[in-house]
Amino acid sequence: MEKISIETEYIKLDSMLKYAAVAGTGGEAKFVINEGLVFVNGEVCTQRGKKLRPGDRVEFQGMSFEIVQS
C-alpha cells in the first residue's frame, strides 16, 4: 500500500488520483470515478470532490493508497 502524504486537512479524490499519477488529467480522474472504478474505504465512490482525510484508503485497479498526515 502506497502512502499519500498531505499537509492540509484533506485532499479531494480527483486531486489525489492525479497526485498519485493514477490519472493523467482531471478529465481522466473524473471518468474513472464516474464509472465506479474507485473505492474509498472499501466502498465504490462516485463523488470526485470527496474529501479524503488521514486514515482514508483508496483502491483503484489493484493499487491501494492510504492518506497520511505529513
C-alpha positions as a printed Julia matrix, in Angstrom:
70×3 Matrix{Float64}:
   0.0    0.0     0.0
   1.39   3.36   -1.06
   1.1    6.24    1.38
  -0.05   9.62    0.11
   1.2   12.32    2.45
  -0.8   15.54    2.74
  -0.05  18.72    4.65
  -3.61  20.06    4.55
  -6.74  18.88    6.35
  -7.94  16.91    3.3
  -7.36  16.22   -0.4
 -10.16  15.75   -2.91
 -10.44  12.35   -4.57
  -9.84  13.58   -8.12
  -6.78  15.54   -6.99
  -5.43  12.51   -5.14
  -5.7   10.35   -8.25
  -3.73  12.93  -10.23
  -1.17  13.37   -7.44
  -0.62   9.61   -7.25
  -0.17   9.53  -11.06
  -3.11   7.15  -11.41
  -4.92   9.62  -13.65
  -3.04  11.85  -16.05
  -5.66  14.6   -16.21
  -8.66  15.85  -14.3
 -10.89  14.55  -17.07
  -9.42  11.07  -16.76
  -9.88  11.17  -12.98
 -13.49  12.28  -13.41
 -14.13   9.44  -15.87
 -12.79   6.62  -13.68
 -14.65   8.0   -10.64
 -17.94   8.34  -12.54
 -17.56   4.8   -13.89
 -17.47   3.46  -10.32
 -13.92   2.14  -10.63
 -12.6    3.82   -7.48
 -13.17   2.54   -3.95
 -12.84   4.67   -0.82
 -12.65   2.76    2.45
 -13.95  -0.37    0.71
 -16.98   1.23   -0.96
 -17.49   2.48   -4.51
 -17.2    6.28   -4.58
 -18.61   8.34   -7.46
 -18.03  11.74   -5.83
 -14.98  13.27   -7.44
 -14.92  16.03   -4.8
 -14.96  13.51   -1.94
 -12.73  14.84    0.84
 -10.09  12.32    1.83
  -8.6   12.72    5.28
  -5.71  10.95    7.0
  -6.63   7.3     7.56
  -8.78   7.02    4.42
  -7.88   4.29    1.95
  -8.35   4.41   -1.82
  -8.26   1.45   -4.21
  -8.14   1.55   -7.99
  -7.29  -1.29  -10.4
  -5.4   -3.32   -7.8
  -3.5   -0.34   -6.41
  -4.01   0.73   -2.81
  -3.31   4.1    -1.25
  -3.58   5.39    2.29
  -3.85   9.08    3.12
  -1.45  10.13    5.88
  -0.7   13.47    7.53
   2.82  14.75    6.91
